Amino acid sequence: MFFLIMTLGNCTRPEAEVWIEREFTNPIFAGYYPDPSLCQAGDDYYLVHSTFCHFPGIPVFHSKDLIDWELIGHVLNRPDQYNTTGLEISRGIFAPAISYHNGTFYIVNTLVDCGGNFITTAQDPAGPWSDPVLLPEINGIDPSLFFDDNDSAYIVYNSDAPDNRPLYSGHRTIRLSKFNIKNLKVTSKNKILVNGGVDISQKPVWIEGPHILKKDSWYYLVAAEGGTGENHSQVVFRSKKVDGPFIPWTENPILTQRHLDPHRKNPITSTGHADLFTAPDGSWWAVFLGCRPYEDNHYNTGRETFMAPVHWNTDGWPVINPGYDEIQNTYTIKTKPQGKLPKYRYSGNFTDIDDFDEPEMNPNWIQLRTPSGKWHLLDDGKLIINLRPETAGELKNPSFIAHRQQHINSTIITAMNFSPKNENEKAGLLVFQNARHHYFLCKAQNKGFDEVHLYQSSAERKGLVLLASVRLMEKNKGIILKVSSSKEGYGFYYGNDKNHLNVLAEKVDGKFLSTKVAGGFVGVVSGMYATSTGLASSNSAAFDWFEYMGQDDF
């Protein structure tokens, strides 16, 4: 009799994949994070935004579950890559589009007034990214790459009306050119895919932000239409060939909020500029921009990034946000457990604290325009900012380290050590929309005494207007400064105990900083600012910590 003994080493039964339903809050990127573009590489998702004249340019975010995002780098983080000096803050980087193909990441983008359309590449999306390669043949904005099944590449973009003869204001086209991905060159004349928009007889305006995707042998062209304000929308066309003809869906738009009651509670408006993709479980979703006005289409947080599900109907057309008219504050999505959460949050209510005790600056901090030298450093748990002649009212790179305002109801607070040497030297907290629309809460000098001043910029760019001031009893002493925002306006505070601060001014006009009043495409950014107002200076301000708190009704 024989006995056969067998050992089944690692032949254990494979565990079933674990999926969970998770709820996320819109916007998924709160505050000034407009024009989202997303790509997938394996199990990883990468998302980028417009940054206009803020530096560094084009943040790259990473996620595996489309809920928890981590900032892993910036595309334009070297001053020699581009120069935005002299430009209004809403020029520069418009609507980058990120793609992944055969191991390489690509971003095509427009540098408005400082270079034109370009492409940059990276093997690792965290960087480094190559220097921009200009694409002079692309005459327009919002370029996007499309890779077909046979590895051929195309670039699609917004451009002028045919023969540069618009039939009406806002008449634009969507055009397509072949692209050689090896030498990064346009290889064909452009072809018009869309003239005007869905129905040119209705004089549609600003067809832009195009993306091409392929599904079930159809080529779908999705684009924004109606301008980036309250009439913003997303529309779709399709064709059996990549170069058309593209036929619009009869039920366009596939996303808009323009038909809803403007007086509804907690409105989300101006939705569009969408990018469609599949989630890990195979479901379809879209990221897109939107705004959260607090009154009469006034909003200070800029254009933000939202996410909503996509349904493909029986005729093969996509609809964003199926079953709802209004974009929802929360949705659920199927994900796999991810484990460790990212260090920073970009959605919902949260608090960010920077003690300046890391060897490198928090990557979420931004500046105005391309840096003109090194004027700040981390030293023994403090952020040291040098006073320089540049001011926030000029089109330069002032000594300003900024955090996006990501909530209607927010607070920023910092502890600062600074001793002004003359009346030109000022340091404190700047609340900035653009060069003509900002508030400055600072420590300053007046007739030899240290004071706290609150300034408002002149909309005509004629310097600063003093709104309030108070003399400090002690000279050369540290101070705590705080700024709060709400629907009622901004509050400005000072003192030595963060829990018991003095009021300098409250309910200061917040609409002055809104996009509706200030114009442009950015949102409010706030942070630490120091200036010697036109004079040379060897002085500096030291900041011990900075705290941002945001809490809204979602």
C-alpha positions as CSV (number, residue, x, y, z in Angstrom):
1,M,0.0,0.0,0.0
2,F,1.3,3.3,-1.0
3,F,0.5,6.7,0.5
4,L,0.9,9.9,-1.5
5,I,1.5,12.9,0.6
6,M,1.3,16.3,-1.2
7,T,2.1,19.8,0.1
8,L,0.3,22.6,-1.6
9,G,2.8,25.3,-0.9
10,N,1.3,28.7,-1.8
11,C,-1.8,27.4,-3.5
12,T,-4.2,29.2,-1.2
13,R,-7.4,30.5,-2.6
14,P,-7.0,34.1,-3.8
15,E,-9.0,36.6,-1.8
16,A,-11.8,38.4,-3.6
17,E,-11.3,42.0,-4.4
18,V,-12.7,44.3,-1.7
19,W,-14.8,47.2,-3.0
20,I,-16.4,49.8,-0.8
21,E,-18.9,52.6,-1.4
22,R,-17.4,56.0,-0.4
23,E,-19.0,59.4,-0.3
24,F,-17.2,62.4,-1.6
25,T,-17.9,66.1,-1.3
26,N,-18.1,68.6,-4.1
27,P,-16.1,70.5,-5.1
28,I,-13.4,67.9,-5.0
29,F,-10.9,70.7,-5.3
30,A,-12.3,73.7,-3.3
31,G,-11.1,77.2,-4.2
32,Y,-9.2,78.4,-7.2
33,Y,-8.6,75.1,-9.1
34,P,-10.2,75.7,-12.5
35,D,-10.1,73.9,-15.9
36,P,-9.5,70.3,-14.7
37,S,-7.9,67.7,-17.0
38,L,-7.5,64.1,-16.0
39,C,-5.6,61.1,-17.4
40,Q,-5.3,57.5,-16.2
41,A,-2.1,55.4,-16.2
42,G,-2.7,51.9,-15.0
43,D,-4.4,52.1,-11.6
44,D,-3.3,55.7,-11.1
45,Y,-5.1,58.9,-11.9
46,Y,-3.5,62.3,-12.5
47,L,-5.2,65.7,-12.6
48,V,-4.0,69.2,-13.5
49,H,-5.5,72.7,-13.4
50,S,-4.9,76.2,-14.8
51,T,-2.7,78.5,-12.7
52,F,-2.6,81.6,-14.9
53,C,0.2,83.9,-13.5
54,H,0.6,82.1,-10.2
55,F,3.8,80.2,-9.6
56,P,4.7,77.4,-9.7
57,G,2.6,76.5,-12.7
58,I,0.3,73.5,-13.3
59,P,0.0,71.4,-10.2
60,V,-0.1,67.7,-10.7
61,F,-2.3,65.7,-8.4
62,H,-2.4,61.9,-8.0
63,S,-5.1,59.5,-6.7
64,K,-6.0,55.9,-7.0
65,D,-9.6,56.2,-5.9
66,L,-10.6,59.6,-7.3
67,I,-11.4,60.8,-3.7
68,D,-8.1,61.2,-1.9
69,W,-5.7,63.4,-3.9
70,E,-2.0,64.2,-3.3
71,L,-0.1,67.1,-4.8
72,I,3.0,65.3,-6.2
73,G,4.6,68.2,-8.2
74,H,4.3,71.0,-10.7
75,V,4.9,71.1,-14.4
76,L,6.3,74.6,-14.6
77,N,8.4,75.0,-11.5
78,R,11.6,76.5,-12.9
79,P,11.7,80.2,-13.5
80,D,13.6,79.7,-16.8
81,Q,10.6,77.7,-18.3
82,Y,8.4,80.7,-18.7
83,N,8.1,84.3,-17.6
84,T,4.9,86.1,-16.6
85,T,6.4,89.3,-15.4
86,G,4.3,92.3,-16.5
87,L,1.1,90.3,-17.1
88,E,-2.2,90.7,-15.4
89,I,-2.8,87.8,-13.1
90,S,-5.4,86.2,-15.3
91,R,-3.1,85.8,-18.3
92,G,-0.4,83.1,-18.5
93,I,-1.3,79.4,-18.1
94,F,-4.7,78.6,-19.7
95,A,-6.3,75.1,-19.5
96,P,-3.6,72.5,-19.5
97,A,-4.5,69.0,-20.8
98,I,-2.7,65.9,-19.5
99,S,-2.3,62.6,-21.4
100,Y,-0.5,59.3,-21.0
101,H,0.7,57.1,-23.8
102,N,3.2,54.2,-23.9
103,G,5.0,55.2,-20.7
104,T,5.2,58.9,-21.3
105,F,3.1,61.8,-19.8
106,Y,2.3,64.8,-22.0
107,I,0.8,68.2,-21.2
108,V,-0.3,70.6,-24.0
109,N,-1.1,74.1,-22.9
110,T,-1.3,77.7,-23.8
111,L,0.9,80.4,-22.3
112,V,-1.2,83.5,-23.1
113,D,0.9,86.6,-23.9
114,C,4.1,84.8,-22.9
115,G,4.9,82.1,-25.4
116,G,1.8,80.6,-27.0
117,N,0.9,76.9,-27.3
118,F,3.4,74.3,-26.2
119,I,4.0,70.7,-25.2
120,T,6.0,69.3,-22.3
121,T,6.7,65.7,-21.4
122,A,7.8,63.6,-18.4
123,Q,8.4,59.9,-17.6
124,D,7.3,60.5,-14.0
125,P,4.3,62.8,-13.5
126,A,5.9,64.1,-10.3
127,G,8.6,65.6,-12.5
128,P,10.9,66.8,-13.7
129,W,9.0,67.9,-16.8
130,S,10.8,69.0,-19.9
131,D,11.2,72.6,-21.0
132,P,8.2,73.7,-23.1
133,V,8.4,73.0,-26.8
134,L,6.5,75.7,-28.7
135,L,3.8,74.8,-31.2
136,P,3.5,77.9,-33.5
137,E,1.2,76.1,-35.9
138,I,-1.5,75.9,-33.2
139,N,-3.3,79.2,-33.4
140,G,-5.7,79.3,-30.5
141,I,-6.1,78.0,-27.0
142,D,-7.1,74.9,-25.0
143,P,-5.1,72.3,-27.0
144,S,-5.6,68.6,-26.1
145,L,-3.9,65.4,-27.4
146,F,-5.8,62.3,-28.6
147,F,-4.1,59.0,-29.3
148,D,-5.9,56.6,-31.6
149,D,-5.8,52.8,-31.5
150,N,-3.0,52.7,-34.1
151,D,-0.8,55.0,-32.0
152,S,-1.4,57.9,-34.3
153,A,-1.7,61.2,-32.4
154,Y,-3.8,64.3,-33.0
155,I,-4.1,67.7,-31.4
156,V,-7.5,69.4,-31.1
157,Y,-8.0,73.0,-30.0
158,N,-10.0,76.2,-30.0
159,S,-9.2,78.6,-32.8
160,D,-10.5,81.6,-34.8
161,A,-13.6,81.7,-37.0
162,P,-13.1,80.4,-40.6
163,D,-10.8,82.7,-42.5
164,N,-10.6,84.8,-39.4
165,R,-14.0,86.4,-40.3
166,P,-16.3,85.9,-37.3
167,L,-20.0,86.1,-38.0
168,Y,-20.6,87.4,-34.4
169,S,-18.8,88.1,-31.2
170,G,-17.5,84.9,-29.6
171,H,-17.6,83.0,-32.9
172,R,-14.9,80.3,-32.7
173,T,-14.0,76.9,-34.1
174,I,-12.7,73.6,-32.9
175,R,-9.8,72.4,-35.2
176,L,-7.7,69.2,-35.5
177,S,-4.2,68.6,-36.7
178,K,-2.1,65.4,-36.9
179,F,0.8,65.3,-34.4
180,N,4.1,63.5,-34.5
181,I,4.6,62.4,-30.9
182,K,8.3,61.4,-31.5
183,N,9.6,64.8,-32.6
184,L,6.7,66.8,-31.0
185,K,5.7,68.5,-34.2
186,V,2.4,69.3,-36.0
187,T,2.5,67.3,-39.3
188,S,-0.7,68.5,-41.1
189,K,-2.8,71.5,-41.8
190,N,-5.6,72.0,-39.4
191,K,-9.2,70.9,-40.2
192,I,-12.3,72.5,-38.8
193,L,-14.4,70.0,-36.8
194,V,-16.9,72.4,-35.3
195,N,-17.8,75.8,-36.6
196,G,-19.4,78.1,-34.0
197,G,-20.9,75.3,-31.8
198,V,-23.8,73.0,-31.7
199,D,-26.1,75.2,-33.9
200,I,-24.4,78.1,-35.6
201,S,-27.7,79.6,-36.5
202,Q,-28.2,80.3,-32.8
203,K,-24.8,82.2,-32.6
204,P,-23.2,80.0,-30.0
205,V,-20.2,81.5,-28.3
206,W,-16.8,80.3,-27.1
207,I,-16.7,76.7,-28.1
208,E,-13.5,75.7,-26.3
209,G,-11.8,73.1,-24.0
210,P,-12.2,70.2,-26.5
211,H,-11.3,66.6,-25.8
212,I,-11.7,63.6,-28.0
213,L,-12.4,60.1,-26.7
214,K,-13.2,56.8,-28.4
215,K,-15.9,54.4,-27.3
216,D,-17.7,51.6,-29.1
217,S,-16.2,52.6,-32.5
218,W,-17.4,56.2,-32.1
219,Y,-15.2,59.2,-31.8
220,Y,-16.7,61.7,-29.3
221,L,-15.8,65.3,-29.2
222,V,-16.8,67.0,-25.9
223,A,-16.3,70.8,-25.5
224,A,-17.5,73.7,-23.4
225,E,-19.9,76.2,-25.0
226,G,-21.4,79.5,-23.8
227,G,-18.5,81.2,-22.1
228,T,-17.1,80.5,-18.7
229,G,-19.8,82.5,-16.8
230,E,-23.3,81.6,-15.9
231,N,-24.2,80.4,-19.4
232,H,-21.4,77.9,-19.4
233,S,-22.3,74.4,-20.6
234,Q,-20.8,71.2,-21.9
235,V,-21.8,69.8,-25.3
236,V,-21.0,66.6,-27.3
237,F,-20.5,65.6,-30.9
238,R,-19.6,62.3,-32.5
239,S,-18.3,60.8,-35.7
240,K,-17.1,57.4,-37.1
241,K,-13.9,59.1,-38.2
242,V,-11.4,61.1,-36.0
243,D,-11.5,64.0,-38.5
244,G,-15.3,64.1,-38.8
245,P,-17.8,65.0,-39.8
246,F,-18.9,65.4,-36.2
247,I,-22.6,65.5,-35.5
248,P,-24.0,67.2,-32.4
249,W,-26.4,65.4,-30.1
250,T,-29.9,66.7,-30.5
251,E,-30.3,66.9,-26.7
252,N,-27.3,69.1,-26.0
253,P,-26.1,70.4,-23.6
254,I,-25.0,67.3,-21.6
255,L,-24.2,69.6,-18.6
256,T,-25.3,73.1,-17.5
257,Q,-26.8,74.9,-14.6
258,R,-27.9,78.0,-16.5
259,H,-31.6,77.1,-16.6
260,L,-31.9,76.8,-12.8
261,D,-33.3,79.4,-10.3
262,P,-30.4,81.7,-9.5
263,H,-32.0,82.2,-6.0
264,R,-31.8,78.5,-5.0
265,K,-30.0,77.6,-1.8
266,N,-26.2,77.1,-2.1
267,P,-26.2,77.3,-5.9
268,I,-23.5,75.8,-8.0
269,T,-23.2,77.7,-11.3
270,S,-21.1,78.1,-14.5
271,T,-20.5,74.3,-14.9
272,G,-18.5,73.2,-18.0
273,H,-15.0,72.5,-19.3
274,A,-15.4,68.8,-18.6
275,D,-13.2,65.8,-19.0
276,L,-14.8,62.3,-19.1
277,F,-13.1,59.1,-17.9
278,T,-13.7,55.7,-16.3
279,A,-13.4,55.0,-12.6
280,P,-11.6,51.9,-11.2
281,D,-14.9,49.9,-11.2
282,G,-15.5,50.8,-14.9
283,S,-18.2,53.4,-14.2
284,W,-18.0,56.7,-16.1
285,W,-17.5,60.1,-14.5
286,A,-16.6,63.6,-15.4
287,V,-14.6,66.4,-13.7
288,F,-15.5,69.9,-14.6
289,L,-15.3,73.5,-13.3
290,G,-18.1,75.3,-11.4
291,C,-18.6,78.2,-9.1
292,R,-20.3,78.7,-5.7
293,P,-21.7,82.3,-5.5
294,Y,-22.8,83.6,-2.1
295,E,-25.0,86.4,-3.5
296,D,-26.1,87.5,-7.0
297,N,-23.3,85.6,-8.7
298,H,-20.6,87.0,-6.5
299,Y,-18.0,84.5,-5.6
300,N,-14.4,84.9,-4.2
301,T,-13.2,81.3,-4.3
302,G,-12.8,81.3,-8.0
303,R,-13.7,78.5,-10.4
304,E,-13.5,75.1,-8.6
305,T,-13.3,71.5,-9.7
306,F,-16.4,69.3,-9.3
307,M,-17.1,65.6,-10.2
308,A,-20.3,63.9,-11.2
309,P,-21.3,60.5,-12.7
310,V,-21.8,60.0,-16.4
311,H,-24.5,57.8,-18.0
312,W,-24.4,56.6,-21.6
313,N,-28.0,56.3,-23.0
314,T,-29.3,53.6,-25.2
315,D,-28.4,55.7,-28.3
316,G,-24.8,55.9,-27.2
317,W,-24.7,59.5,-26.0
318,P,-23.2,60.6,-22.6
319,V,-25.1,62.6,-20.0
320,I,-23.4,64.2,-17.0
321,N,-25.2,64.2,-13.7
322,P,-28.0,61.8,-14.8
323,G,-31.2,62.0,-12.8
324,Y,-30.5,65.5,-11.4
325,D,-30.8,69.0,-12.6
326,E,-28.6,70.4,-9.8
327,I,-25.0,69.3,-9.3
328,Q,-25.1,67.4,-6.0
329,N,-22.9,68.3,-3.0
330,T,-22.2,64.6,-2.4
331,Y,-22.0,61.5,-4.5
332,T,-20.9,57.9,-3.8
333,I,-18.3,56.0,-5.8
334,K,-17.0,52.4,-5.6
335,T,-13.4,52.3,-4.6
336,K,-10.8,49.9,-3.1
337,P,-9.5,50.7,0.4
338,Q,-6.4,52.8,0.0
339,G,-4.9,52.8,3.5
340,K,-2.9,55.9,4.4
341,L,-4.7,59.2,3.7
342,P,-2.8,62.2,2.1
343,K,-1.4,64.9,4.3
344,Y,-3.5,67.7,2.9
345,R,-7.2,67.9,2.1
346,Y,-8.7,69.8,-0.8
347,S,-12.4,69.1,-0.3
348,G,-14.9,69.5,2.5
349,N,-14.3,71.4,5.8
350,F,-10.7,71.3,7.0
351,T,-7.9,73.1,8.8
352,D,-4.3,73.5,7.4
353,I,-1.5,74.4,9.8
354,D,2.1,75.2,8.7
355,D,4.6,75.4,11.5
356,F,7.4,76.0,9.0
357,D,9.4,73.2,10.6
358,E,9.9,71.1,7.4
359,P,13.1,71.4,5.3
360,E,11.1,72.4,2.3
361,M,8.1,74.7,1.8
362,N,4.6,73.1,1.7
363,P,4.1,72.5,-2.1
364,N,0.6,74.1,-1.9
365,W,2.0,77.6,-1.3
366,I,2.0,79.8,-4.5
367,Q,3.4,83.1,-5.5
368,L,2.5,85.9,-7.9
369,R,4.2,85.5,-11.3
370,T,7.6,84.1,-12.1
371,P,10.1,84.5,-9.2
372,S,12.7,87.2,-9.6
373,G,15.3,85.8,-7.2
374,K,15.2,84.1,-3.8
375,W,13.5,86.3,-1.2
376,H,12.3,83.8,1.4
377,L,13.7,80.9,3.4
378,L,12.9,78.5,6.2
379,D,15.0,79.0,9.3
380,D,14.7,77.3,12.6
381,G,10.9,76.9,12.4
382,K,10.2,80.3,10.9
383,L,9.5,81.6,7.5
384,I,11.7,84.6,6.8
385,I,10.4,87.0,4.0
386,N,12.6,89.8,2.8
387,L,11.1,93.2,2.2
388,R,11.6,94.3,-1.4
389,P,10.4,97.3,-3.4
390,E,7.8,95.3,-5.3
391,T,4.2,95.7,-4.3
392,A,1.1,93.7,-4.9
393,G,-0.3,96.6,-7.0
394,E,2.4,96.1,-9.6
395,L,2.6,93.4,-12.3
396,K,5.7,91.9,-10.8
397,N,6.8,89.2,-8.3
398,P,6.2,90.7,-4.8
399,S,7.3,89.1,-1.6
400,F,4.0,87.2,-1.1
401,I,3.4,83.6,-0.1
402,A,-0.2,82.6,-0.7
403,H,-2.8,80.0,0.2
404,R,-6.0,79.7,-1.8
405,Q,-9.2,80.8,-0.2
406,Q,-11.1,77.5,-0.4
407,H,-14.3,78.3,1.5
408,I,-16.8,81.1,1.7
409,N,-16.4,81.0,5.4
410,S,-12.7,80.9,6.2
411,T,-10.0,82.2,8.6
412,I,-6.3,82.8,8.1
413,I,-4.1,83.6,11.1
414,T,-0.4,84.1,11.6
415,A,2.2,85.1,14.2
416,M,4.7,87.6,13.0
417,N,7.9,89.3,14.3
418,F,8.6,92.5,12.3
419,S,9.9,95.9,13.2
420,P,9.4,98.5,10.5
421,K,12.3,101.0,10.1
422,N,10.4,103.6,8.1
423,E,6.9,104.4,6.8
424,N,7.5,102.5,3.6
425,E,8.1,99.2,5.3
426,K,5.0,97.0,5.9
427,A,4.4,93.3,6.5
428,G,1.4,91.2,7.4
429,L,-1.5,89.4,5.7
430,L,-2.5,90.1,2.1
431,V,-6.0,89.1,0.7
432,F,-5.5,89.2,-3.0
433,Q,-7.7,88.9,-6.1
434,N,-5.6,91.0,-8.5
435,A,-3.4,94.1,-8.6
436,R,-6.4,96.4,-8.3
437,H,-8.5,94.4,-5.9
438,H,-6.9,93.4,-2.6
439,Y,-6.8,94.1,1.2
440,F,-3.6,94.4,3.3
441,L,-3.6,93.9,7.1
442,C,-0.1,94.9,8.3
443,K,2.2,96.2,10.9
444,A,3.6,99.6,9.8
445,Q,5.2,102.7,11.1
446,N,3.6,106.2,11.5
447,K,5.5,109.1,12.9
448,G,7.9,106.8,14.7
449,F,5.2,104.6,16.3
450,D,4.4,101.0,15.4
451,E,0.8,100.7,14.2
452,V,-1.6,98.1,12.7
453,H,-3.0,99.3,9.3
454,L,-5.7,98.0,7.0
455,Y,-5.4,99.1,3.4
456,Q,-7.6,98.6,0.4
457,S,-6.2,98.8,-3.1
458,S,-7.4,101.4,-5.5
459,A,-9.4,99.9,-8.4
460,E,-7.8,102.6,-10.6
461,R,-4.3,101.4,-9.4
462,K,-3.5,104.7,-7.6
463,G,-1.9,103.1,-4.6
464,L,-3.5,102.0,-1.3
465,V,-6.3,103.6,0.7
466,L,-6.1,103.4,4.5
467,L,-9.3,102.0,5.9
468,A,-8.4,101.6,9.6
469,S,-5.4,101.9,11.9
470,V,-4.5,101.6,15.6
471,R,-1.4,102.5,17.4
472,L,0.4,99.8,19.3
473,M,1.4,100.4,22.9
474,E,4.7,98.5,22.6
475,K,7.3,98.8,19.9
476,N,9.3,96.0,18.3
477,K,7.0,93.3,19.7
478,G,5.6,90.3,17.9
479,I,2.0,90.3,16.8
480,I,-0.8,88.0,15.7
481,L,-2.9,88.9,12.7
482,K,-6.1,87.3,11.5
483,V,-8.5,87.7,8.6
484,S,-11.9,86.0,8.3
485,S,-14.3,85.8,5.4
486,S,-18.0,85.1,5.2
487,K,-21.1,86.1,3.2
488,E,-21.2,89.3,5.2
489,G,-17.6,90.3,4.2
490,Y,-14.1,90.2,5.7
491,G,-13.0,90.8,9.2
492,F,-9.5,92.0,10.3
493,Y,-8.1,91.4,13.8
494,Y,-4.8,91.8,15.7
495,G,-3.3,91.2,19.1
496,N,-1.0,88.9,21.1
497,D,-3.4,86.1,22.1
498,K,-4.9,84.2,19.2
499,N,-8.0,83.3,21.2
500,H,-8.6,86.9,22.3
501,L,-7.9,89.3,19.4
502,N,-8.9,92.9,18.9
503,V,-11.2,94.0,16.1
504,L,-9.7,96.4,13.6
505,A,-12.5,96.2,11.1
506,E,-15.4,93.9,10.3
507,K,-17.9,93.4,7.5
508,V,-15.5,95.0,5.0
509,D,-16.8,94.7,1.5
510,G,-16.2,91.2,0.2
511,K,-17.7,91.8,-3.2
512,F,-14.8,94.1,-3.9
513,L,-12.7,90.8,-4.2
514,S,-15.3,88.8,-6.2
515,T,-14.8,87.8,-9.7
516,K,-17.9,89.7,-10.7
517,V,-16.4,93.0,-9.6
518,A,-12.6,92.3,-10.0
519,G,-12.9,90.4,-13.3
520,G,-10.5,87.7,-14.5
521,F,-10.4,84.0,-14.1
522,V,-8.7,83.4,-10.7
523,G,-9.9,83.3,-7.1
524,V,-8.8,85.0,-3.9
525,V,-5.4,83.9,-2.5
526,S,-4.3,85.0,1.0
527,G,-1.1,84.9,2.9
528,M,2.1,86.5,4.1
529,Y,3.3,89.6,2.4
530,A,6.2,92.1,3.0
531,T,7.1,95.2,1.1
532,S,9.3,98.3,1.3
533,T,7.0,100.1,-1.2
534,G,9.4,101.2,-3.8
535,L,12.5,101.6,-1.6
536,A,15.5,99.3,-1.2
537,S,15.5,97.5,2.2
538,S,17.6,95.1,4.2
539,N,14.7,94.3,6.6
540,S,12.7,91.1,6.8
541,A,9.6,89.7,8.6
542,A,9.6,86.4,10.4
543,F,6.4,84.3,10.6
544,D,6.2,81.6,13.3
545,W,3.2,79.7,11.9
546,F,0.2,80.0,9.6
547,E,-3.2,78.5,9.9
548,Y,-6.1,78.3,7.4
549,M,-9.5,77.2,8.6
550,G,-12.5,76.6,6.3
551,Q,-16.0,75.5,7.0
552,D,-19.0,75.8,4.7
553,D,-22.5,74.5,4.5
554,F,-22.3,71.6,2.0
